[in-house]
Every structure is written in C-alpha cells, then in structure tokens.
C-alpha cells in the first residue's frame, strides 16, 4: 500500500519513484461518508430510519514520480436527538489527480416515519462501470417503523452498508431506556433511533487507499 487515510479531512499524497523515473499505475479505492440515522418520536413509538451508505470508487490511473494526489474525505453525518428529526447527510469525498477531480457522494440521512414512502436514507452516488473507473452506489438505510406500542420490537432502521450501525431497539416494557443506536463506520450509515430514544447513530466517515498496481 502506498497511502491510506480513514479519518475525515484533507489529504495529500506525492507519488514516489517506483519505476526508475517512468510512469506507473496505481489503484485508488475511496468512499464517501455515511448519513446518520433519524430520531424517534417521543410518545407515539415511531422509530427513525437508518442512514444511507456513501458512494464507493475504484479508479485505476497512470502517475509519474512527484505527481500529487489531493482531496478531502467526507465526515459522517452527525447524530440527531430531536423528536421526529431526519438524519444528517454524510459528506462527499473528493480525489484530485492533475486537472481531474472525482467526487464521491455521501449517503443521505435517515428518514423519520411519515406513513408514506420514504425518500431519505438513500445511498450516495450512482452505479457505473468503465474500463478504469467503477462507481458503486451506496446502499439505502433501513426503513423507520411504527408499531404503535412501547416494545422491544419497535426498532430503529439499521444503517446501510456492510459496516453500518445497527438501529436502536424500542424501550422495554415499564419505560426502561432503549439501547443506543449503532454508529456507522468506514462510510456506512448510522442506526435510527427507536421510539423515545434520545439519539440516533452517527454515520461513518469516508476513506481513501492507494495501491501500486
């Protein structure tokens, strides 16, 4: 591996000489941040949906010694604690190579239950396959629910992605506090809050890895 960064923020990588001064190929694997889960509704037992996963990119490119690859890694969507609040979107991740900038879209924040089809919590980006560039749209967060009762079955939606946060469960019989919503990692979505839960799960920040091909 030539370079890696898994935390949000700017980055800069200067390509080393790996081929006696000649150009060579690298593979860039990057991901945008995941959205946070939505808040639950205090008193009516409606849960929040999980946050969407950030877009993933695999890009093969020729570089020369001294060339700089720069950009910014998106921050995960911040958790929400307000009643019936939608989650926050994950930040975009950018990759600049010379005059070309590639942008990966962050996942959307989780949706609060409205009784109709949800548009929030969708994964970031689009799906496309080219010779040197593959883009994978993020997965969609789990849907919110409304069981109409204060029970362990009233779960928040799971955060999207292989490493998405697990949705919070509803509070137990007798008014006990529910388990906290799971936090997404590595560009995946945060879990939604259960009914009467205090906070949803944050989305995971994006990342970038660069390998010699």
N, C-alpha and C positions, 0 to 999 in steps of 0.2 A: 504494500500500500504506500502511495506517495503522500497522501494528505487526507485528513479527516477532521470534521467538526460536527459535534452533535448538539451544541447549545445555540440559542438564538443570538443573532448579532452579525456584524460584518466579518468578512474573512478575506484573506489574500494569500495566494499560493504562486510562487515563482517556479516555473518548470526547470528542473535540473538538467544537466547534460547526461543523458542516458544512452546516447548512440553516437559517440565521437563527434559531437557538434552537428549531427544531422537530425532531421525531424523524426518524430516517432509518434505512436498513437497511445492515447490514454482513454480510459473509460470513466465517465463521470456518473455517479449514482446519487441522485438528490431527491429530496422530498420537502414539500411544504408542510406547514403546521396544521394540526387538527383543531376543530372547533370545540368549544366547551359544551357541556350538557345544559339543558334548560332547567329552570327552577320549578318546583312543585307548587301546588295551590294549598295554602293552609286552610283547613276546614272542610274542603269538599273532596279531598283524597285523590285529586288528579296529579299524575306524575309528570315529569319533564322528559322529553326525548333526548337521546344521546347525540353528541356532536359528530359531524362528518369528518372523514379522513382526508388528509391533504393529498394533492396530486404527486405522483411518483414519476421520475425521469431516469432513463438510461441513455447516455449520449456518448458516442464514440467520435473522437476528433483528433486530428494531427496537430502536434505542437512542436515548437522549436525551443532549444535552451534559452532561458531568460524570459520567455513569454509568461505573462501574468494572467492568472485566472482569479477573478474577484467576484464579490456579490454579497448578498445578505440572506441570512437564514431566518425564516419566519418564526415568531413567537406564538406559542399555543394560546388559544382563546382563554381569557380569564373566566374563572367560575362565577356564577351568579347566585345571589341569595334572596333576591326579591321574589315575592309571590307572583306566579304566572309570568315569569320573565323568560324571554328567549335567550339561548346561549349566545356567546360571542364568537365571531368568526376567527379562524386561525389565520396567521399572517402568511403572505406569499414568500417564496424563496426565489432568489434570482441568481443567475450564473452568467457572468460576462467574460467572453473569450474574444479578445480583439475588438472588432466593431459589432460583434453579435451578442445580444443579451437574450437569454432564455428565462422565462418567468413561469414558475410553478404556482398554481393557485391553492390557497388554503381551504380547508374544509369549513363548511358553514356551521354556525351554532345550532344547537338542538332546538326543537320546536316545543312549544307548550301546547297541551291538548286543547283543541277547539271544537272537536266533534266532526271535523271535516278533513279532507286530505291535507297532508302537511307538505309544505314546500321547503321548510328549513331543515337543517341537519344533513343536507346533501353533501356528497363528496366533492372536493375541488377538482377543477380541470376537465379535460376531455380525453377520450381514448383515441390513440393514433399510433400507427406502426409504419416506420420508414426504415431505409437501409441503415442509417447511422443513429436514428433517434426513435426511442419508444417512450410514449407517454401513457401512463395508466391513471384513469380517473379514480379518485378516492371512493371508498365505499360509503354508503349512506348510514347515518346513525339510526339506532333503534327507535321505534315509534313510542310516543307517550301513551299512557293508558288512563282509563277512568273506571275503576272497579265499583265505585260508589260506597266503599267501606274502608275503614282504617284497619288494614290487614297486611300480613307479610306477602300476600300475593300481589299487592299494589306496588309493582317495581318501576323504577325509572328505566328508560331505554338505555341499552348498552351503547357505549361509544363505539364508533366504527373503526375497523381495521384489525389487523392481526394482534396488535398490542393496545387496542382501545380499552379505555376504562370501563369497568363493569357498572351498570346502572344501580343506583341505590334501591334497596328494598323499602317497602312501606313500613311504617311504625307498627310495633307489635300491639296485641290486644292489651288494653289497660293504659294506653297512652305513652308507652315507652318510646324513647327516641329511636328512629331508624338508623341503620348503618349508613355511614357516609358514602357518597357517590365515589366511584373509582376515577382515578386520574389517568388520562391517556399518556402514552409515551411514544417517542420516535414518530411524530407526525400523525398519530391516531387520535380519535375523538375521545372526549371525556364523557363519563356517565351522567345520565339525567337524574335529578333529584326525585325522590319519592314524595307522595303527598305529605305535607307538613315537615319535609326535610329542610334543613337550614341552608344547604348549599349544594350546587351541582359539582361535577368534577371538571378540572381544567383540561384543555386539550394539550397534546404533546407538541413540543417544538420540533421544527424540521431538522434536516441534517444534510451533509454532503460528504461523499467519499470519492477519492480519485485513485484509480489503479493504473499501473502500467500494463498495456495490453500485450 
